């Protein structure tokens, strides 16, 4: 098999068997980045020298007996996770010169496992957006069709996996930012249960919603990466102690008796017919393998978007107060007095979408509007969680689409922010309820763009998602990138 075509687990196995060295793997993927990066723009920062030095160091450890399921495998990190000594920008001008003095816990867990960090991937500025077009450093292109977006906000990570510019990547998910780009780029993405992966070192957007997770080539990689990055962290007050993080034990080709619910609300008006057909075919595959599949009413879908954007924007307005031009990051060149410096630094440093959400968040938290909007949104959030609790009393897994359409064209969404917000309709409820959600490809539309299938589980039930996804993947077979499709190979 071609080296770059390997999954992360396959490459790690080949390195253990001494069929390939860590340095060879790193050089191969860095060469791919040099060849393709101008076309796709997946990265903000590529640390070539650092990656080669890490590769040599990891190879030495492996030769001395070090073992890990991901040892020596090159990985890309979304640019909102702090990496010691490596530029971390959140794809924003205001952090354009920020080099952290520490690494996020998820990154440290990868380093302990022997991962080789290639660099930092492009994203929507401060993770605010669904297309990776709000980045201060330019848009990322979808490797399946460069006239289309890769999704967002983890679009750089998803595109890098699809373009073979890394073997897997980390993303963050606040309202679908792992699952939606995974869907658009034809890769696997998992948003874990809130608290499973430490948020320490993740530059916050919406603190009660953010969660780090993997973007990778298949379900086996997904389970393996989750075992490495999941850990209790006393530095994160929302971190959860879990004893059931042996996710690879769920890689079973068996869904007999599994109860799968299809929310009628997810298959109604606004869903592209091709997406609907592909997702329903996937449900039929699982039914034929012995799962009990039925439709049900989930409800409250219409309240998810206003609830999410009220809460997320409120938290964002608070979290982004720290970027003031004083402590770190961008500072305006000319100013008169302290308040003028704050105003000019933030006006020049933040992009339009970030400003829009800060203003919305400040408004809903302001005196006289807090009860009318923010408090009401918190009550709606509790009702959404209750609706899911009732659903999971009947079902093991909920199945539906990731997004209403396949990847839109570049420039289509930015002109209409409301349309962009509505594209999150199937993903944001999962963050509001703190649930795990998995996205995987289930077909192509007539334009050759990937269609994503979403599996949703109850809190701490990632294993059920992994088992269901693995069983479906076994029937679907390999799902390659655009090049494989063009050359007639299996997808």
Secondary structure by P-SEA (a helix, b strand, c coil): cccccccaaaaaaaaaaccccaaaaaaaaaaaaaacccccccccccaaaaaaaaaaaaaaaaaaccccccccbbbbbcccccccccccccccccccccccccccaaaaaaaaacccccbbbbcccccccccccccccbbbbccccccccccccaaaaaaaaaacccccbbbbbcccaaaaaaaaacbbbbbccccccccccccccccccbbbbbbcccaaaaaaaaaaaccccccccccccccccccccccccccccbbbbbccccccccccaaaaaaaaaaaaaaaaacccccccccccccaaaaaaaaaaaaaaaaaacccccccccccccccccaaaaaaaaaaacccaaaaaaaaaaaaaaccccccccaaaaaaaaaaaaaaaaaaaacccbbbbbcccccccccccccccaaaaaacccccaaaaaabbbbbbbbccccccbbbbbbbbbbcccaaaaaaaaaaaaaaaacccccaaaaaacccc
